[in-house]
Amino acid sequence: HITNAVNQAFENYQQHQLKASAGCFGFFGQSQNKSKEMQEGEKLCASIQTEPDVENKITAINHFLTQNNQPVSRDSFASFLFSELRLIPESPWENSELEEVIQRYHRNDSVPY
């Protein structure tokens, strides 16, 4: 479930970025930032796909979501990712808000589940 959610989020994010770049000149000014975000998303997808342990996947995702330099706008990959993760039944993210996860992570330096 987690791997599928990460992959779906990245696919949705890519499609959103393609639409934004086709119709908005402002996107080109942000292309360097978006390309870095795209690269980070690709790295996360690859690491989640090759990681067999669910707890390690959860830790990697929570770390990704709570990085200090991680953009959390509604157009960010983090936002697309969290939207998919919170749909996974009985997951650490089910029915949570991204801000809650970030606060828990920073309070505990990890999110115990």
C-alpha positions as a Markdown table, in Angstrom:
| # | Residue | x | y | z |
|---|---|---|---|---|
| 1 | His | 0.0 | 0.0 | 0.0 |
| 2 | Ile | 2.7 | 2.5 | 0.9 |
| 3 | Thr | 4.7 | 1.9 | -2.3 |
| 4 | Asn | 1.6 | 2.3 | -4.4 |
| 5 | Ala | 0.7 | 5.5 | -2.6 |
| 6 | Val | 4.2 | 7.0 | -3.1 |
| 7 | Asn | 4.2 | 6.0 | -6.8 |
| 8 | Gln | 0.7 | 7.4 | -7.3 |
| 9 | Ala | 1.6 | 10.7 | -5.6 |
| 10 | Phe | 4.7 | 11.1 | -7.7 |
| 11 | Glu | 2.7 | 10.4 | -10.9 |
| 12 | Asn | 0.0 | 12.9 | -9.8 |
| 13 | Tyr | 2.7 | 15.5 | -9.0 |
| 14 | Gln | 4.4 | 15.0 | -12.4 |
| 15 | Gln | 1.1 | 15.5 | -14.2 |
| 16 | His | 0.3 | 18.6 | -12.2 |
| 17 | Gln | 3.8 | 20.1 | -13.0 |
| 18 | Leu | 3.3 | 19.3 | -16.7 |
| 19 | Lys | 0.0 | 21.1 | -16.8 |
| 20 | Ala | 1.4 | 24.1 | -14.8 |
| 21 | Ser | 4.4 | 24.4 | -17.2 |
| 22 | Ala | 2.2 | 24.3 | -20.3 |
| 23 | Gly | -0.1 | 27.1 | -19.1 |
| 24 | Cys | 1.8 | 29.4 | -16.8 |
| 25 | Phe | 4.8 | 31.6 | -17.7 |
| 26 | Gly | 5.5 | 31.9 | -13.9 |
| 27 | Phe | 6.5 | 28.3 | -13.8 |
| 28 | Phe | 9.7 | 28.9 | -15.7 |
| 29 | Gly | 10.9 | 31.2 | -13.0 |
| 30 | Gln | 10.4 | 28.3 | -10.5 |
| 31 | Ser | 11.7 | 25.5 | -12.8 |
| 32 | Gln | 15.0 | 25.1 | -10.9 |
| 33 | Asn | 13.2 | 24.7 | -7.6 |
| 34 | Lys | 10.7 | 22.3 | -9.1 |
| 35 | Ser | 13.4 | 20.3 | -10.8 |
| 36 | Lys | 15.1 | 19.8 | -7.4 |
| 37 | Glu | 11.8 | 18.8 | -5.9 |
| 38 | Met | 11.2 | 16.4 | -8.7 |
| 39 | Gln | 14.6 | 14.9 | -8.1 |
| 40 | Glu | 13.9 | 14.5 | -4.4 |
| 41 | Gly | 10.6 | 12.8 | -5.3 |
| 42 | Glu | 12.3 | 10.4 | -7.6 |
| 43 | Lys | 14.9 | 9.5 | -4.9 |
| 44 | Leu | 12.1 | 8.8 | -2.4 |
| 45 | Cys | 10.2 | 6.7 | -4.9 |
| 46 | Ala | 13.3 | 4.6 | -5.7 |
| 47 | Ser | 14.2 | 4.1 | -2.0 |
| 48 | Ile | 10.6 | 3.1 | -1.1 |
| 49 | Gln | 10.5 | 0.6 | -3.9 |
| 50 | Thr | 13.7 | -1.1 | -2.9 |
| 51 | Glu | 13.0 | -1.1 | 0.9 |
| 52 | Pro | 11.5 | -4.3 | 2.1 |
| 53 | Asp | 10.8 | -3.2 | 5.7 |
| 54 | Val | 7.5 | -1.3 | 6.2 |
| 55 | Glu | 8.9 | 0.5 | 9.3 |
| 56 | Asn | 11.9 | 1.7 | 7.3 |
| 57 | Lys | 9.5 | 3.0 | 4.6 |
| 58 | Ile | 7.5 | 4.9 | 7.2 |
| 59 | Thr | 10.6 | 6.4 | 8.7 |
| 60 | Ala | 12.0 | 7.5 | 5.3 |
| 61 | Ile | 8.7 | 9.1 | 4.3 |
| 62 | Asn | 8.3 | 10.9 | 7.6 |
| 63 | His | 11.8 | 12.2 | 7.3 |
| 64 | Phe | 11.1 | 13.3 | 3.8 |
| 65 | Leu | 7.9 | 15.1 | 4.8 |
| 66 | Thr | 9.6 | 16.9 | 7.8 |
| 67 | Gln | 12.8 | 18.1 | 6.2 |
| 68 | Asn | 13.2 | 21.8 | 7.0 |
| 69 | Asn | 13.8 | 22.7 | 3.4 |
| 70 | Gln | 10.8 | 20.6 | 2.1 |
| 71 | Pro | 8.2 | 22.8 | 0.4 |
| 72 | Val | 4.7 | 22.2 | 1.8 |
| 73 | Ser | 2.5 | 24.3 | -0.5 |
| 74 | Arg | -0.5 | 22.7 | -2.2 |
| 75 | Asp | 1.6 | 22.4 | -5.4 |
| 76 | Ser | 4.5 | 20.6 | -3.7 |
| 77 | Phe | 5.3 | 16.9 | -4.0 |
| 78 | Ala | 5.0 | 16.6 | -0.2 |
| 79 | Ser | 1.4 | 17.8 | -0.4 |
| 80 | Phe | 0.6 | 15.3 | -3.2 |
| 81 | Leu | 2.4 | 12.5 | -1.2 |
| 82 | Phe | 0.6 | 13.2 | 2.0 |
| 83 | Ser | -2.8 | 13.3 | 0.2 |
| 84 | Glu | -2.2 | 9.7 | -1.0 |
| 85 | Leu | -0.7 | 8.5 | 2.3 |
| 86 | Arg | -3.6 | 9.6 | 4.4 |
| 87 | Leu | -5.9 | 7.3 | 2.4 |
| 88 | Ile | -4.1 | 4.2 | 3.5 |
| 89 | Pro | -6.3 | 2.4 | 6.1 |
| 90 | Glu | -4.6 | 1.9 | 9.5 |
| 91 | Ser | -1.5 | 3.7 | 8.4 |
| 92 | Pro | 0.3 | 6.3 | 10.6 |
| 93 | Trp | -1.0 | 9.0 | 8.3 |
| 94 | Glu | -4.7 | 7.9 | 8.1 |
| 95 | Asn | -7.0 | 10.9 | 8.7 |
| 96 | Ser | -4.0 | 13.0 | 9.9 |
| 97 | Glu | -3.0 | 16.5 | 8.8 |
| 98 | Leu | 0.5 | 17.1 | 7.5 |
| 99 | Glu | 1.2 | 19.7 | 10.2 |
| 100 | Glu | 0.4 | 17.1 | 12.9 |
| 101 | Val | 3.0 | 14.7 | 11.5 |
| 102 | Ile | 5.6 | 17.4 | 11.3 |
| 103 | Gln | 5.0 | 18.5 | 14.9 |
| 104 | Arg | 5.1 | 14.9 | 16.2 |
| 105 | Tyr | 8.3 | 14.2 | 14.3 |
| 106 | His | 10.1 | 17.3 | 15.6 |
| 107 | Arg | 8.9 | 16.7 | 19.1 |
| 108 | Asn | 10.2 | 13.1 | 19.2 |
| 109 | Asp | 12.8 | 13.3 | 16.4 |
| 110 | Ser | 10.9 | 10.3 | 15.0 |
| 111 | Val | 7.3 | 9.3 | 14.7 |
| 112 | Pro | 6.7 | 6.2 | 16.7 |
| 113 | Tyr | 3.8 | 4.0 | 15.4 |
